[in-house]
């Protein structure tokens, strides 16, 4: 995976040159298996626990959205996850050939004033993209040649 260039300031030297690419079936079980494997590999690299938790939450949300929405009603499908560690960050690029994002862009995060709302009035869903936006840097989406591309990074120093 080639991460998008960073234009702000100088990056510190790479801490690691690790990378991994995996094809993951678009099922909840395959997503769970892939997340467990990726987490195990990153733990062995000695990365900060808080970065691994953020990464796992973000990937679980995005990949489960692919399963539930991009491939909804399809007999089969898969996604490709490329992850690498360098420049004090974990870089991820997820690709799938499911349906495009509505409107061709990432959903905006929904924000609710929890102090002003009754718990019964909160929606059941819709919090995932807010979480994804809050926990990542450089989040982007593009549809290229019938393929969805989601890219982001998780900074190790945050």
C-alpha angles and dihedrals in degrees: 000000000000111000119219112265118267114227102183115090127313121312118231113248114282112275092202139005096212121140137167135187124195137175109220126194113237096248131107091242093053092047090052092048092049093049091050092050094047092048091051091052093048093047088057088056090059096240119167113278094228091057091050091051091050091048094049093049092049096045092046091053095046097042094045088050088054090051095045101038115013093047098028109146094007120128092224144346143155142209133215120225119195115186130176138172120220141114092037092299144088108236120203134189118183121189131185138163096222128113118314121255111271108270090009093273143087115277114257115245114260115227125198130188098233091188092056098044133072113236090239090060096056115104119248094234142011099090097101100083091048088055092048092050092047097048100044140063126212093017111179141162131201134170110217124176096337092315130111117224121194117180131181143141135224112215114224093211098054 
